[in-house]
């Protein structure tokens, strides 16, 4: 990664880190503030609900208190109590009288209000007056065992609110009712004349609560003294908590009982809520506001999104400006580094664009260009000197005649002459031609015809020395014979065939030499059916071939032949080995087609 990219990355990471830290701090502070504000807001709503419900139940209590100040009703109740009760007697006159009195007292209220479903005045075992939207099951029973009755008798301060509940003496009423009960005291002697029971549906309570708690995610509920749900309102589709589930309701009640704070955290259904509670006066109920933390933090998330957008935009702008500034500084360094990489790869012709500046980069670029010029000049000199030195060494090597080869050949000629063997003449002629072609008047290049003739003379001498050890065959296209090559590239390979392939084989062998055109090149194949070589040895023979230089041969190794070809014709030319153990070896000489100069 370059300096510019590293700088941009570092700046981006630093800015991103500070944005992240700022967002964390902002979320912590803002979330705490939102929680407090929502708690305060919920508390205000609960106070309004409390105020309206208190006013509502004060109004119902006023209705329940009317029998304590109505002279006719007091006399009626006193008389009925003394006579045993209206509904305990089946006299039609008593029933009619009760109906008239009930209609007089409560008929107007029942017709005017939709929230009141029943107004009943009862004794311990009888019903004195009854006005309801539901039919009444007339029966003598002990009402004093009912909670609402007992609470009313025991309470000296006013009305008592109980429920929600269903009365079994009103079987047609399928919905739970809120009951307001109050004992009726005689104005004359202070005795208890009965209990008035006013049943209410939830219409008015729902109207009051809905005004302050519009439906949203989360909700609101009223819990009675016995921790049952009086009323519940929550958002449609809310599947996170269900107060009808006993475990959920117990969890909420336990949270409210165990926590002294009016605002607590509640986890239910995999979601977090803020629970704010308030006591509802006159009822003993608890108002509970339940708000999802996700709703509370919604505005925070919106602000965080704005911060992220602004931060990313700012970061993007800073990176653009910084990139422009760094470009003028870093680009010359990048160009210089790229130039150095290319020069390190061997391209010494490349130069750093001239920077018209007197700063450090400009001076460094100019100095580097001068250094490349100097290095290129020195390398040319070194290469030229090395090539000349290598050519000289090879020429010296070629000019040498291995004394063992010369000694052995002359010894064979002497022996044949003494034996008056007629083959002495061809061997002598072959040796003379061998030296004449080797010298080639000091010229390095020779025709392929003369190169193959040189090999033929060499093979003739060796076949006479190693009689019946091998045969040989030389085949060449006529066109190929007229092309040029450097001299002494085939004979060392044939020499290896004899000494390292056929000589070590049992029986006689065969050496094949084929010269032909292959596209724009010439290939000379030298094959033998000797002992062959391993794959590893084939790979090593062109790298280090000391074991392939025979002391009795010419002294020119395979490696030297390959190096001479590559030196004169380039890296695309040279030798290639193919061999199999026990089957033989093939050496392929590839050289370019060079027409013979006339």
N, C-alpha and C positions, 0 to 999 in steps of 0.2 A: 504494500500500500504506500502510495506516494505521500510527500509532505503535505500537499494541499488537501488530499483526502483525509489524512490523519488529523489535520487542523480542523477541517470542517466537521469531522466525526466528533472530535473532542469538544468543540464548541457546541455542537448539537446535543451531546450527552450532558454537558454542564447545564445548558438552558433547560433541557428536558427534566433534569434532576430538580432544578429550582422550581419549575412549573409543577412537578409532582409533589414536592414538599409544600408548595403554596396551596395546592388543591387539598392535600391532607389536612393542613392547618385550617384552611377555609371550611372544609367539611366538618371538622371537629367543632369549631366555634359556631358555625352557622347551624349545624344540626342541633347543638345544645340550645341555641337561641330559639330555633323553631319548635323544639319540644316544649320549652317554657312558654312560648307564645301560644302554642296549641292547648297546653294545659290551662292557661289563663282564659283562652277563648272558650274552651269546653266548660270551665268553671262558671263563666258568665252565663252560658247557655243553660247550664243546670240550675243556676240561681233564678233565671227567668222561668224555667219549667216549674221550679219549686214555688215561685211566687204565684204563678197562674193556677197550679194544682191546689195550692193552699186556698186561694180565693174561691176556686171551684168547690172544694169540700166545705169551706165556710158557708157557701151558699146552700149546699145540701144539708149541712148541719142546722142552718136556720129553718129549713123546712122540717127537719126532724125535731126541732125545738118548739114548733108551733103548738103541739098538744099540751105543752106545759102552761100555756097562757090562754087556751080556749076554754071558756067557762062551760059551754054546752057539752063539749067533748069530755071534759073532766067529769061532769055529772053523769054522762052516758057511760063512761068507763067504770065509774064508781058503782053505778047501778048494775051493770053487767057483771062486774066482779062479784058483787054480793049475790046475784042471781045464778051465778055459775057459768056465765059466758054465752055470747050470742051463738057461736057456731057449735056449741055443745048441745044447744037445744034446736030441735028441728021445726019449731013453730014458724009458720010462714010469716006471721006478723013480726017476729023477731028478726027473721032474715031480711024482710023488707025494710025494717027500721035501720038495720045495720047498713044495708045498701045505700039508703038515703044519706045516712051520716057519712059514709065513706066517700060518696060522690060529692057531698057538700064540702068535705075537708080537702080531698086530694084529687078529685076528678079533673079540676081545671089544670092542676100541675101536671098530671099525667098526659093530658091532651096537648098541653103547651110545649112540653119538653120531650125530645126524642131519646134522651139519655136515660130517663127513669123508666124502668120496666115494671116495677112493683112497689107499692107502698102498703105495708101490712102492720097492724097493731095487734100484738099477741100477749096473752098471759102465759103462765107456766104451761098450761095444758089446753089452751083454747085460743081461738082467733076472734078478736073483737071486731076489727074492721079490715077490709081487704079491697084493694084496688090494683089491678094488674092487667097487662096485655096478654097474659097467659091464664088459662083456666086453673082454678085452684082445686086441689084434691082435698075435699072436706073430710077431715078425720080428727078425732081427738087423739092427741099424742103429747108427749113430754117435750116441749120446746126448750125447757130449761137446760137440757143437756147439750144444746148447740153452742159452739164457741162464740158466735156473735151475740147470743143471748147472755151468756155468762159474762162476756167482756163488757157488755152494756150495763148489766146490773152492778158489776164491780167498779166501774169507772164513774167517779163523781165529778169529773171535770167537763164532760160533754159527750160528744159523739165518738163512736169507735168505728174505725174502718177495718174491714176484714175481707178476705178473698185474695185472688179469684176463687170462686166455688160455684157448685150447682146444688140447689135445694131439691131434695127428693119429694117435697110436697108441691113442687112445681114441675111435674114430669115432662111437660111439653116444652120446657125451656132447655134447648140443647146446648146453649152457649154458657160459658162461665160468666158469673156476675161479680161485681164489686159491691159489697154490702156495707151500708152505713146504718149502724144501730145506736139507739139511745133510750135510756129508761125514762119513763113518764112519771113525774112526781106529783102527788096530790098537793094542790095549793092550800088545802085546809089543814091536813095533818102531816103532810110530808111523807106519806106512805107511797110505796111503789104501786102504780095502777097497771103497769104493763111495759112493754118494750115496742118501740116503733122500729120497723125494718124497712129500709129503702134500698132496693136493688138497682144497680146501675150497669148499663152495658159499657163497652170501651170506646164508644163513638167520641165522646167529649174528651176523654183522655188522649185518644189518638189525634184528635184535632189540635189539642194543646201541644203535644210533643212534635207533631209533624211541622208545626209552624216554626219551630226552632231547630229541628233536625231534618232538613230535607234529605231525601234518600240519596245516599252516596255509599262508597265502599266503606265498610265498617258499620257502625250503627249505634243504637241507644236502647237501653232497657230499664225497666223498673223492677226491682226485686223486693218481695215482701219480707216481713219479719222472719218468716220461716224459710227464707232463702229460695222461694219459688218465683218464677217469672210472672209478674203481673201483666206486663206489656213489653213487647219487643219490636223494634224497627231496625231493619238493616237493608243494605243495598241489594237490589235484585241480582240474582246470580252469585251472591256471596257464598262460596263453598268452603271457606276456610274455617269457620267456626259455626257450631250449631248448638244453641242453648237448650234445645229439646233433648240433646244427648246428655245423660246424667253425668258422665265423666267430665264433659266440658263445663257444665254448670257447676259441678263441685269444684273444679279447678278455679273457676272465676270467683266463687264464694270464698274459697280458702285464701285466695290472693287478697281479697278485700278485707277479710277478717284478720289476716296475719300482718298486713301492712298498715302502719299508722298514717302514712302519707296519703293524701287525697289524689295523688298522681303516681301510678306505678306502671311497671313494664310487665306485659303479659305475652307469653309465647304459646300459641295454639295453632294446630293444623299446619305447622311448618311456616307460620308467618308471625311477625312481631307486631304487637299492638301497644298503644298507650291507653291506659284505663284511668279515667278520672271519675271520682265518686262524689256524691253529695246527699245528705239526708233530706228527705221530703217531709216537711213539717205536717203535723196533724194525722199522718198516716203510718209513720214508722217505716216507710219504704226507703229504699236507697236508689237514687238515680245514678245510672252508670253510662258514661260516654265511652265508646270504644272506637278508637281511630287507628287505622293501619299506619305503621311507621313509614311505609312507602308513600302514603298520601301526605304525611307530614313533611317528608323529605323531598317531595316532588319538585317544589320550587328550588330547593338546593341543587337537585340534579340538573335542572334547567340552567341554573347559574354556573354549575360546573361545566356543563356542555358549552356555554358561552365562553368560559375561561379557556377551555381546551381549544375551541375554535380560534379564539384570539391568540392564544399562546402558540398554536401551530402556525397560524398565519405570520405571527411575529418571527417565529423561528425560521420559517421559509424565507421571509424577507431578509433576515440577518444572514442566512446562508447564501442567498443570491448576492447580497452586497459584499460579503466576505469572499465569496468565490471570485467576484470581479477584481477585488483588491489583491487576492492571492495570485490570481492568474498572471498579473504583470511581474510578480516576484518569483513565483514558482515555475512558470512555463520555461524560462531560460534554463533553469536547473534541470527540468524534465528533459528538455531537448539535449542538454549536455549529457545527462545520464543515458538517454537512448543512443546517442552517438557513441558513448563509451562501450555500451553493450554490443553494438554492431561491430565496433572496432575490435572488441574482445573476441567476437565471433570470426574474425579474420578479414573483415572488410576495412582495409586501411585506406580506401579511396574516399570514404565518407568524411565530411567536415562539418563542424558546428557552424550554423549560420552566424555571420559576423554580427555581433551586438555592438551597436554604436553607443557605447556607454563607458564611462570611466569607473564604474563601480566594480565591486569584486567579481561579479558574474562575467562582466565584459572582459576584464583582464584574464580571468581564468579560461574563458572560451578561446581567446586569441592565443594564449600560451599552449592550450591543448592542441589547437590546430598546428602550431609550429612543432610540437612534439610528435604529432602523427606524421608530419612531413619528414622529420628526421628519422623516425622509426622505419617508415616505408623505404627511405633511401638506404638505411643500414641493412634492412632485411633483403633488399634487392642485391646489395653487395654480398651479403652472407650466402644467399641462395646461389648467386652466380659463382661465388668461390667454391661452394660445396659441390655444385654440379661439375665444375671443371676438375675439382679434386677427385670426384667419384669416377668421372670418365677416365681420368689419368690412371686411377687405381685399377679400373677394369681393363684398360688397354695394357697396363703392365702385367696384369694377370693373364690376359690372352696371349701376350708375347712370351710368356713362360712356357717351356716345354717340360712337362713332368719327367724327370730323369728316369723314373721307374718305367713309364710307358715307352720312352725312347730306348732304354736299355733292353727291355723285354723284346721289343720289335726287332732291333738290330741283332739281338741274340738269336732270334728265330731265323733271320735272314742268313746269318753266318752258318747256323746249323743246317739250313736247307741247301746252302751253297756247298758245304762239305759233303752233303749227301747227294749232291748233284740232282737236287729236286728241281724240276722245271718251274715249280710254283714260286721260286725265288724271284723271278723277273716280275710277275704281277704284283707281288708284295712290295718289291722295291719301288716299282712305279706308283703304287698306291700311296706309299709313304711320301714320295716326292710330291705327288699331287696334293696330299694332305697338307704339307708344309707350305706349298705355293699358295693354296687357297686361304690358309690361315693368315699368311702375311698380307695377301691382297693388295700389294703395293702401298700398304699403310692406310688404306681406306677402311672406314668403319662399316660402310654399307656395301652390301653384296646382293646379287640377284638370287632369287629363291632357287633358280636352276643350279647356280654354283654352290649354294648352301646345301642342297640335297646331294650334289656330286661329292662335296666334302664328306657328308655322312656316309655315302656309298663307299668311298675309299676307306673310311674308318671301319665300317662293317666288314669290308673285304679282308682287311688286316686281321681283325678280331676273329673272323670266321676261320681264317687259316690257323691262327694260334689255337683256337678252341674248336678243333675239327669235330664235326658231327654234334656239336653242342646246341647250335641254333641255326635257323634259317631266317632270312629277312626278305621283305618285299617293300618296294618304294613305288607309290602311285601318285601322280600329280596331273591336274588339268593343265593343258598347254598354255592357257591364258595366265594361270597362276605363276608359271615359271618365269615370266617376264617382269613380275613385280619385284620390288626391292625389299630388303630387310636388313637388319643389323646382323653381322656375321656371328657364327659360333653360338646359335641358340638351340639347335636341334641335337648336335653331337653330344653335349653333356647329358641330355635326357636319354639318348640311346645308350650312353655309357652306364647310366643308372639301371636301365633295363637289363643290361648284361650282368652287372656285378651284384645287384640287389634283387633281381627278379628271377632271371633264367639260370644263372650260375648256381643258385641255391636250390634249384628245382631238380628233382630226379628226372632223368631223360632229357630229350631235346626240347627246345622251345622255338617260338616264332615271334619275330618283331615285324610289325606292320607300321608303315609310315604313309599317311595319306594327306595330300595338300589340296584344298579346294576353296572355292569362293563361298562365302556366307554373307549375303546382302552386300554391304559396303566394306566388308572385312575379309581377311584371309585366315583360314583355320588350318593348322598343321597338327594332325593327330598322331601321336607316337604310342603304340599299344604293344603290350607283351602278354603272354599267357603264363607269366611266372607265378611266384607264391602270393602276390598281392599284398595289400596293406589294410590296417584297421582304419575306421573313420577318424579316430583321434589322430592317428599318424598322418592321414591325408591333410588334416587341418594344420599340423605342426610343420610339415615339410617345407612350406613356403616362408615360415617364420625363422626357423633354425634348422639348417640342413647339414650340420656337421657330419652326421652319420651317413649322408649321401654323397660325400666327397671321398672318392676312393683313392687311396695312396698310389695305386697302380694306374690311375686314369689321368685325365687331362688336368685335374685340379680345379676345374671350374664347376662350382656347385649349382644346384637348382635355384637356390635363393638368389645367387648372383644373376642368373639368367632372367629371373622374374623382375629383379630390380632394374636391370639394363633395359628391358622392354618398357617398363613403366616410366623410366627416366627419359627415354627417347620418344615414346609415343603417347604417354599420358596414363592416368589412373584407370581408364576404361579398358586397358589392354594388359596382357600378361598371361600367366599360366593358371590352369585349373586342373585339379586331380580328380579322377574317378577310379575307385579300386574296390575289389572284393577279395577277402582272404581266400586263397586257394584257387582263384580264377584268373587273376591278372590285374594289370594296372593300365590306365589310359591317361596320357597327359595331353591337354588341349592347349595349343599355342594360338592366341588370338592377336593379330597385328592388323594395322590398316592397309588398304590397297594403295601402294605407292608405285606408280608407273616407273619403269627403268629409264633413266636419263641416257639418251643416245650420245 
